[in-house]
Amino acid sequence: MTVDPMLSSYSDMLFQGTVVVYLLAMAFYAVEYVSARAPRAAVGEPAAVAAAASSGGGGTADLGIAENADVPPVATSDEPGGAKRSRASTFGRMAVSLSVLGVVLHLGSIVCRGLAAERWPLGNMYEYTSAVCLAAVVAWLVVLQRGSRRTRGVRRLGVFVLAPVLTLMVLAGTVLYAQAAPVVPALQSYWLVIHVTTVTLATGLFIVPGVASILYLMKRSGRPAGFAAKLPAADALDRLAYRTTVVAFPMYTFAVICGAIWAEAAWGRFWGWDPKETVAFIAWVVYAAYLHARATAGWKGRRAAAIALTGFGCFLFNYFVINLVVTGLHSYAGT
């Protein structure tokens, strides 16, 4: 198996271009976030919550009104000709366009990498990280596409979604970078396409609810005040985290099952309590508990967000510690 150096070079250049485009998109999302006006109801939201808590009946209803009252109104202009998009909205739309351009470049980088090495481009941590970031950005764009009036203002969260994506991509392009080359024998299997691809997609999707849960807790606490006031409604962030997890969890479940089947074929056992297998299973249990608690016990709010962040923390531990520090049967992933 040979490696095409030209295609490999194109892949690297596209990857670098993707980082630049994502950085510009994040900057434009940040401009939109900073330029957006804090809704009037959101500025007084902590006081409204306190009043609801201290009053008798109707406290829950008042809290719901306070949380949903920070949906920003449609920007208008006093100039003749009717409504016009605000400057913040213009930057937001530019950020989305740059995100789409970044996805195109990103996909081109991954495709060129696979063609250069004549294999599925998920054979090392550099390629895996790049694909995870692509899945996260695509998931974010899908969220925006399916947005509604109840989630107006969610677009401004793009700066918080792209921040971890860019961090991972810089890490991939520097510390984790590996030249295009054939994979080790253990990865020369069709299960690489099935198992690793589904794990990659699920991991990328889980970035979105992880970010949404963090912002939800900040919104509910109201601190820092100026920052939290510009966030979307708390219940909108809660719905975003839940609905994205509902999509990602079955995909992750399928990936875990496929991993066990591949392990039996490669190592003669379905499960060996390898460090990565163990942490992956713990993450699965945590997210299963999250969905179960919401579906049966009606858990929402802080408790649900705490469970979601615990699962996201397991993913981060698996990525940074298990993949890069701990030695195990999956240690070849860092090569």
DRENKOLBA-103495 format. One record per residue: x, y, z of N, C-alpha, C in turn. Coordinates in pm, whole numbers, padded with zeros to 5 digits, always signed. Example, Ala and Ser with C-alpha at 12.3 -4.5 7.8 and 13.67 -1.06 7.14 Angstrom:
<nodes>
+01319-00569+00780+01230-00450+00780+01320-00330+00780+01285-00225+00708+01367-00106+00714+01290+00003+00787
</nodes>
This chain:
<nodes>
+00085-00120+00000+00000+00000+00000+00089+00124+00000+00071+00210-00096+00152+00331-00107+00073+00453-00061+00146+00559-00033+00086+00685+00010+00112+00791-00095+00008+00861-00135+00022+00967-00234+00062+01096-00161+00186+01142-00176+00231+01262-00102+00157+01389-00144+00114+01397-00270+00045+01518-00315-00092+01530-00248-00168+01420-00248-00298+01422-00183-00284+01446-00033-00180+01388+00025-00155+01411+00168-00127+01558+00196-00052+01621+00105-00024+01763+00120-00150+01847+00104-00234+01811+00008-00362+01880-00010-00448+01868+00116-00449+01749+00174-00526+01728+00296-00479+01820+00408-00348+01831+00424-00294+01918+00529-00329+02064+00503-00321+02106+00378-00353+02245+00346-00501+02274+00369-00586+02180+00333-00729+02198+00357-00759+02201+00506-00688+02119+00582-00706+02120+00727-00668+02257+00784-00555+02310+00742-00512+02441+00789-00610+02550+00748-00661+02540+00625-00761+02636+00580-00888+02627+00662-00925+02505+00700-01044+02486+00782-01030+02555+00917-00913+02542+00977-00889+02606+01107-00906+02757+01095-00852+02815+00988-00863+02960+00967-01009+03001+00950-01084+02926+00869-01225+02960+00844-01307+02946+00972-01286+02838+01048-01357+02821+01175-01323+02934+01272-01198+02977+01271-01157+03086+01360-01231+03215+01323-01242+03243+01194-01317+03361+01150-01464+03348+01187-01520+03229+01168-01661+03207+01203-01682+03230+01352-01592+03178+01434-01606+03197+01579-01597+03345+01615-01509+03418+01547-01497+03562+01573-01627+03634+01538-01690+03596+01427-01815+03660+01388-01929+03622+01482-01932+03495+01527-02030+03456+01628-02010+03540+01754-01883+03561+01791-01854+03639+01911-01901+03783+01895-01882+03841+01776-01928+03977+01751-02079+03984+01764-02148+03884+01710-02294+03882+01722-02336+03872+01868-02266+03789+01944-02302+03770+02084-02280+03899+02164-02165+03962+02141-02133+04083+02216-02223+04198+02173-02255+04205+02044-02334+04317+01992-02482+04305+02022-02528+04183+02047-02671+04163+02070-02714+04231+02199-02833+04286+02197-02887+04349+02317-02938+04243+02412-02913+04264+02538-02970+04176+02640-03119+04206+02648-03207+04106+02632-03352+04129+02638-03391+04192+02771-03490+04277+02769-03530+04348+02891-03566+04253+03004-03642+04147+02968-03685+04054+03073-03567+03981+03132-03462+03955+03049-03349+03878+03097-03269+03958+03198-03264+04092+03183-03185+04173+03274-03240+04163+03415-03371+04157+03427-03433+04148+03558-03471+04008+03597-03422+03910+03526-03463+03772+03551-03430+03723+03690-03309+03747+03745-03283+03700+03881-03383+03756+03982-03419+03883+03967-03515+03941+04059-03653+03875+04044-03689+03846+03919-03818+03782+03895-03821+03643+03956-03710+03570+03945-03704+03436+04004-03715+03443+04154-03645+03542+04214-03649+03556+04359-03790+03590+04406-03857+03676+04331-03994+03713+04367-04087+03593+04359-04066+03510+04257-04150+03392+04242-04129+03295+04355-04003+03283+04398-03972+03188+04505-04031+03234+04638-04033+03369+04661-04079+03419+04790-04231+03430+04798-04298+03432+04683-04444+03444+04683-04508+03308+04703-04636+03309+04722-04706+03183+04744-04731+03108+04619-04859+03103+04572-04893+03030+04452-04844+03102+04329-04830+03024+04222-04789+03081+04094-04640+03095+04079-04560+03048+04175-04415+03061+04166-04360+02990+04045-04407+02871+04021-04356+02793+03907-04392+02860+03777-04513+02911+03767-04552+02979+03645-04468+03102+03621-04441+03178+03730-04360+03298+03715-04220+03264+03669-04166+03156+03721-04033+03115+03680-04031+03078+03533-04133+03008+03488-04139+02973+03347-04146+03095+03260-04224+03198+03306-04232+03320+03227-04097+03388+03222-04026+03390+03335-03896+03456+03339-03797+03389+03247-03803+03256+03240-03708+03184+03157-03738+03202+03010-03864+03213+02975-03899+03222+02834-03910+03367+02786-03902+03460+02880-03920+03599+02840-03798+03657+02772-03685+03585+02776-03564+03642+02718-03546+03603+02572-03653+03560+02504-03646+03539+02360-03639+03674+02292-03529+03706+02225-03512+03840+02171-03611+03871+02062-03657+03993+02055-03751+04031+01950-03682+04042+01817-03761+04040+01711-03707+04058+01577-03651+04199+01565-03524+04206+01516-03461+04337+01505-03532+04422+01400-03554+04547+01434-03620+04637+01342-03538+04763+01326-03574+04843+01231-03505+04968+01206-03606+05078+01188-03569+05200+01232-03659+05313+01218-03653+05375+01080-03560+05326+00997-03546+05382+00864-03667+05344+00779-03699+05427+00678-03810+05392+00589-03782+05261+00518-03886+05187+00493-03866+05062+00422-03896+04942+00507-03927+04960+00634-03965+04848+00716-03848+04790+00792-03868+04662+00838-03770+04597+00924-03642+04566+00848-03532+04582+00917-03401+04546+00862-03325+04464+00965-03240+04380+00917-03161+04298+01008-03060+04387+01080-03040+04360+01206-02944+04436+01284-02803+04398+01244-02708+04480+01290-02568+04451+01261-02528+04318+01323-02576+04289+01444-02543+04162+01508-02593+04044+01425-02714+04056+01371-02769+03950+01289-02687+03929+01163-02636+04038+01107-02552+04028+00987-02426+03948+01015-02362+03977+01127-02243+03902+01164-02278+03755+01190-02395+03731+01248-02435+03593+01273-02455+03515+01146-02520+03577+01046-02540+03509+00920-02408+03484+00848-02314+03579+00858-02181+03559+00801-02110+03444+00870-02128+03434+01001-02064+03326+01076-02117+03189+01031-02248+03182+01009-02306+03055+00962-02251+03020+00823-02242+03118+00735-02188+03093+00601-02044+03044+00609-01965+03105+00696-01827+03061+00714-01821+02920+00773-01915+02888+00860-01920+02753+00917-01945+02649+00809-02037+02682+00716-02065+02591+00605-01942+02576+00517-01874+02687+00486-01751+02680+00408-01646+02596+00479-01635+02614+00611-01541+02534+00687-01571+02386+00680-01699+02350+00684-01737+02209+00674-01695+02151+00539-01714+02228+00432-01675+02181+00299-01523+02157+00293-01446+02253+00342-01300+02236+00344-01259+02120+00434-01327+02110+00546-01296+02004+00644-01321+01866+00584-01435+01852+00519-01467+01725+00454-01365+01693+00345-01325+01795+00269-01224+01774+00166-01093+01728+00224-01056+01780+00340-00931+01738+00406-00936+01591+00443-01050+01549+00498-01062+01409+00541-01065+01315+00420-01136+01354+00314-01143+01271+00194-01004+01258+00130-00933+01367+00118-00798+01362+00061-00705+01276+00145-00721+01281+00274-00640+01198+00363-00664+01050+00337-00792+01014+00324-00823+00875+00296-00773+00829+00161-00787+00914+00059-00738+00879-00074-00586+00869-00076-00521+00956-00001-00375+00954+00001-00321+00825+00062-00386+00778+00169-00340+00657+00237-00409+00531+00187-00508+00546+00097-00584+00434+00041-00649+00350+00151-00712+00418+00244-00781+00350+00354-00885+00444+00413-00965+00392+00506-01062+00474+00575-00987+00571+00667-01014+00701+00657-00931+00800+00727-00962+00818+00875-00960+00708+00949-00982+00713+01094-00886+00618+01165-00759+00623+01125-00664+00526+01177-00575+00575+01288-00581+00701+01324-00497+00752+01433-00569+00868+01501-00509+00920+01608-00575+01022+01687-00592+01154+01610-00500+01185+01521-00514+01306+01439-00639+01297+01353-00655+01187+01284-00770+01171+01196-00900+01160+01275-00894+01090+01387-01013+01075+01471-01059+01210+01525-00965+01290+01573-00999+01421+01627-01057+01512+01520-00997+01509+01402-01049+01591+01292-01193+01553+01258-01220+01423+01253-01355+01378+01219-01455+01412+01330-01414+01403+01456-01502+01441+01567-01542+01588+01555-01445+01672+01524-01474+01815+01509-01569+01841+01393-01551+01769+01283-01642+01785+01171-01784+01745+01211-01798+01634+01283-01931+01591+01328-01995+01694+01419-01916+01757+01505-01970+01857+01597-02021+01980+01522-01946+02026+01423-01988+02145+01347-02112+02113+01263-02115+01995+01201-02233+01957+01123-02355+01948+01214-02339+01889+01332-02451+01882+01426-02499+02021+01464-02407+02112+01482-02444+02250+01516-02523+02315+01403-02480+02295+01280-02551+02353+01166-02691+02292+01152-02704+02164+01181-02837+02101+01177-02927+02161+01284-02871+02185+01403-02949+02250+01509-03000+02386+01464-02915+02463+01399-02956+02594+01350-03064+02582+01243-03051+02485+01156-03146+02466+01047-03284+02431+01101-03288+02356+01209-03414+02311+01265-03465+02403+01375-03401+02518+01390-03440+02611+01495-03578+02668+01471-03637+02720+01574-03772+02779+01567-03774+02906+01651-03890+02966+01657-03902+03089+01735-03870+03067+01882-03900+02949+01932-03875+02921+02074-03728+02914+02104-03646+02891+02001-03501+02883+02023-03429+02999+01956-03500+03108+01930-03436+03223+01869-03324+03272+01961-03213+03307+01904-03099+03349+01983-02997+03238+02001-03033+03114+01965-02941+03002+01980-02819+03019+01889-02837+03087+01776-02725+03104+01683-02604+03168+01750-02628+03254+01846-02517+03320+01915-02431+03223+01992-02482+03102+02016-02404+03003+02089-02293+02943+02004-02289+02980+01876-02186+02925+01788-02046+02949+01839-02024+03062+01904-01891+03091+01956-01850+02988+02061-01947+02938+02139-01916+02841+02244-01902+02700+02189-01967+02672+02077-01952+02541+02012-01818+02533+01939-01782+02640+01870-01658+02638+01793-01534+02650+01882-01548+02701+02002-01431+02714+02090-01368+02577+02120-01443+02476+02168-01382+02345+02188-01340+02278+02058-01415+02303+01950-01379+02246+01821-01243+02296+01776-01221+02426+01785-01093+02482+01745-00980+02436+01837-01010+02423+01965-00909+02373+02058-00864+02233+02019-00959+02147+01987-00925+02011+01947-00852+02009+01813-00890+02095+01721-00826+02095+01590-00682+02145+01598-00659+02245+01682-00521+02291+01702-00438+02181+01767-00497+02112+01862-00428+01999+01925-00400+01890+01823-00496+01863+01736-00478+01759+01634-00369+01798+01535-00368+01924+01494-00272+01968+01394-00132+01987+01445-00113+01983+01577+00020+02002+01635+00067+01878+01710+00011+01855+01827+00057+01745+01913+00023+01609+01854-00096+01595+01797-00143+01464+01752-00118+01437+01604-00060+01531+01534-00045+01514+01389+00040+01392+01355-00004+01318+01253+00069+01201+01204+00064+01202+01052+00173+01165+00991+00177+01156+00845+00083+01048+00796+00028+01068+00678-00058+00966+00618+00022+00838+00596-00029+00727+00645+00042+00599+00637-00058+00486+00655-00020+00363+00618-00108+00248+00642-00131+00229+00792-00242+00169+00828-00274+00147+00968-00213+00016+01016-00207+00000+01148-00156-00122+01207-00250-00237+01173-00200-00362+01179-00284-00477+01141-00417-00486+01215-00418-00447+01343-00542-00458+01421-00654-00372+01366-00618-00267+01292-00719-00178+01237-00756-00210+01093-00693-00310+01036-00721-00346+00898-00843-00438+00894-00958-00379+00919-01083-00453+00926-01197-00362+00883-01302-00423+00828-01419-00344+00792-01488-00287+00914-01458-00341+01033-01516-00287+01155-01464-00147+01184-01348-00113+01127-01299+00024+01142-01398+00123+01085-01456+00090+00971-01553+00178+00907-01680+00188+00992-01724+00076+01047-01851+00073+01120-01835+00129+01261-01746+00067+01338-01734+00102+01479-01675+00241+01502-01559+00268+01444-01492+00395+01470-01571+00512+01412-01634+00492+01298-01713+00600+01239-01831+00637+01328-01903+00539+01379-02018+00569+01464-01974+00631+01597-01863+00583+01653-01810+00644+01775-01774+00790+01749-01711+00814+01635-01671+00950+01599-01791+01042+01587-01893+00997+01516-02013+01079+01498-02081+01107+01632-02094+01003+01715-02159+01021+01844-02080+01117+01933-01948+01103+01934-01865+01192+02016-01880+01336+01972-01880+01359+01841-01898+01495+01791-02033+01552+01830-02137+01470+01822-02270+01517+01860-02278+01552+02008-02209+01475+02092-02216+01497+02237-02150+01629+02278-02069+01688+02192-02009+01817+02224-02117+01924+02238-02219+01918+02152-02325+02020+02154-02403+02018+02285-02456+01904+02333-02526+01907+02462-02434+01937+02579-02304+01902+02566-02211+01936+02672-02200+02087+02688-02184+02156+02576-02177+02303+02579-02309+02362+02626-02420+02310+02575-02552+02363+02613-02579+02345+02762-02534+02235+02820-02557+02212+02963-02476+02308+03049-02353+02336+03008-02271+02433+03081-02338+02570+03078-02382+02611+02960-02444+02742+02947-02578+02748+03020-02648+02633+03025-02775+02629+03099-02752+02661+03246-02650+02599+03305-02622+02624+03446-02582+02769+03469-02508+02827+03376-02471+02967+03389-02593+03057+03376-02684+03021+03286-02806+03100+03268-02892+03096+03394-02908+02979+03452-02991+02967+03571-02929+03038+03691-02797+03036+03699-02732+03104+03811-02731+03256+03793-02739+03300+03664-02737+03443+03637-02600+03506+03651-02497+03424+03656-02360+03475+03673-02270+03419+03564-02180+03504+03510-02177+03649+03531-02298+03716+03466-02348+03820+03529-02478+03876+03492-02483+03923+03347-02385+04002+03304-02387+04053+03168-02376+03943+03065-02299+03840+03096-02282+03727+03004-02410+03643+02998-02464+03608+03113-02581+03520+03118-02704+03585+03058-02713+03719+03066-02833+03786+03017-02850+03771+02867-02740+03754+02793-02748+03744+02648-02766+03601+02599-02762+03505+02690-02785+03365+02651-02932+03343+02619-02964+03243+02537-03105+03210+02512-03174+03167+02641-03302+03148+02633-03379+03105+02750-03325+02975+02806-03332+02962+02938-03279+02842+03002-03347+02716+02951-03479+02722+02932-03549+02603+02885-03510+02569+02741-03472+02671+02661-03426+02644+02525-03293+02571+02527-03205+02609+02618-03076+02540+02631-03098+02397+02681-03193+02380+02772-03224+02247+02823-03278+02157+02713-03369+02210+02630-03422+02132+02519-03312+02097+02418-03224+02192+02392-03115+02168+02297-03028+02052+02344-02993+02051+02472-02909+01943+02525-02982+01809+02517-03109+01809+02552-03184+01684+02554-03204+01626+02415-03247+01710+02321-03278+01660+02187-03153+01612+02113-03041+01679+02135-02918+01633+02071-02871+01501+02131-02887+01486+02261-02850+01361+02327-02937+01246+02279-03066+01274+02256-03156+01170+02207-03108+01114+02074-03049+01199+01990-02997+01154+01860-02863+01083+01877-02777+01136+01963-02642+01082+01976-02637+00949+02051-02726+00931+02149-02715+00812+02235-02737+00680+02160-02841+00666+02077-02854+00538+02003-02734+00511+01913-02679+00615+01855-02560+00600+01772-02443+00548+01855-02429+00605+01974-02320+00561+02063-02343+00419+02112-02468+00384+02139-02500+00246+02180-02461+00147+02071-02495+00179+01947-02458+00093+01835-02307+00080+01824-02236+00189+01847-02089+00187+01839-02030+00096+01945-02084+00100+02067-02033+00015+02175-02056-00133+02142-02173-00164+02089-02202-00303+02052-02108-00350+01941-02087-00266+01840-01995-00301+01732-01853-00319+01782-01814-00235+01879-01681-00249+01937-01662-00383+02006-01766-00430+02074-01757-00560+02140-01745-00673+02039-01820-00662+01929-01812-00765+01825-01673-00766+01761-01620-00648+01736-01485-00639+01677-01380-00693+01774-01398-00666+01902-01303-00715+02002-01301-00868+02005-01419-00929+01990-01424-01075+01989-01351-01131+01867-01365-01063+01753-01298-01109+01631-01147-01086+01637-01103-00977+01699-00961-00942+01701-00887-01003+01818-00949-01008+01935-00880-01050+02056-00942-01172+02123-01048-01225+02066-01106-01347+02119-01196-01329+02239-01238-01208+02268-01334-01184+02376-01414-01060+02345-01541-01060+02391-01628-00946+02365-01594-00827+02455-01549-00856+02576-01523-00750+02672-01406-00791+02762-01310-00701+02778-01193-00733+02858-01161-00631+02964-01252-00536+02987-01232-00429+03085-01103-00353+03060-01070-00337+02933-00963-00247+02895-01001-00105+02940-00904-00021+02977-00940+00114+03028-01036+00191+02937-01012+00186+02806-01100+00262+02718-01238+00201+02711-01246+00069+02712-01377+00002+02714-01453+00039+02841-01382+00039+02952-01447+00066+03081-01503+00207+03087-01423+00305+03049-01470+00444+03055-01581+00467+02953-01571+00403+02836-01677+00416+02737-01808+00360+02791-01800+00248+02864-01920+00190+02922-01977+00279+03032-01889+00340+03113-01936+00432+03216-02010+00550+03154-01954+00605+03046-02020+00715+02977-02157+00672+02925-02165+00549+02873-02293+00499+02822-02395+00490+02936-02353+00441+03052-02444+00429+03168-02492+00567+03212-02403+00664+03215-02439+00798+03260-02543+00860+03165-02520+00850+03035-02615+00908+02941-02747+00830+02940-02740+00699+02963-02864+00622+02975-02943+00668+03097-02873+00694+03206-02939+00746+03327-03000+00884+03301-02930+00965+03224-02980+01099+03190-03113+01090+03114-03116+01008+03010-03238+00995+02931-03350+00928+03012-03312+00828+03092-03413+00759+03174-03474+00854+03277-03389+00936+03340-03439+01028+03442-03533+01131+03380-03504+01174+03262-03589+01274+03197-03720+01212+03149-03712+01088+03100-03832+01025+03041-03927+00972+03147-03874+00922+03257-03960+00857+03357-03983+00943+03481-03878+01005+03531-03892+01085+03653-03918+01232+03624-03911+01270+03496-03936+01409+03461-03828+01504+03505-03707+01452+03523-03597+01539+03565-03563+01638+03456-03557+01763+03494-03512+01870+03405-03425+01964+03487-03377+02065+03422-03305+02168+03497-03168+02126+03542-03133+02171+03663-02996+02155+03712-02956+02009+03727-03047+01926+03778-03012+01785+03799-02982+01715+03668-03065+01739+03567-03041+01679+03436-02913+01731+03375-02888+01862+03388-02766+01919+03333-02643+01861+03401-02652+01836+03531-02539+01778+03604-02507+01637+03553-02611+01559+03525-02588+01424+03473-02526+01431+03334-02578+01521+03250-02525+01535+03115-02378+01576+03118-02342+01666+03208-02203+01709+03218-02114+01598+03272-02169+01511+03356-02091+01396+03404-02057+01304+03287-02155+01279+03200-02128+01197+03083-02027+01262+02990-02041+01394+02970-01946+01466+02885-01806+01462+02946-01800+01470+03078-01670+01459+03146-01605+01324+03122-01687+01217+03116-01633+01084+03086-01571+01081+02946-01637+01147+02851-01581+01154+02716-01448+01228+02715-01441+01338+02787-01317+01414+02792-01206+01334+02859-01240+01263+02966-01141+01178+03034-01093+01068+02941-01186+01008+02867-01150+00902+02774-01058+00955+02665-01087+01076+02618-01008+01132+02509-00868+01173+02554-00859+01252+02659-00731+01309+02698-00646+01216+02784-00708+01138+02871-00632+01054+02963-00616+00912+02910-00726+00848+02877-00719+00709+02832-00646+00698+02698-00679+00786+02605-00617+00779+02472-00471+00820+02472-00436+00919+02552-00305+00980+02541-00209+00946+02655-00261+00894+02765-00175+00869+02881-00172+00722+02920-00288+00663+02941-00298+00526+02992-00265+00426+02881-00189+00323+02917-00155+00217+02823-00262+00107+02826-00306+00066+02710-00405-00041+02701-00410-00098+02561-00509-00183+02537-00520-00245+02407-00553-00145+02298-00604-00027+02337-00636+00076+02239-00525+00180+02227-00407+00151+02281-00301+00250+02280-00252+00280+02139-00277+00187+02043-00233+00215+01908-00307+00333+01846-00418+00376+01912-00493+00491+01859-00412+00618+01868-00311+00622+01949-00230+00742+01961-00113+00744+01869-00100+00645+01782+00014+00642+01693-00012+00724+01569
</nodes>
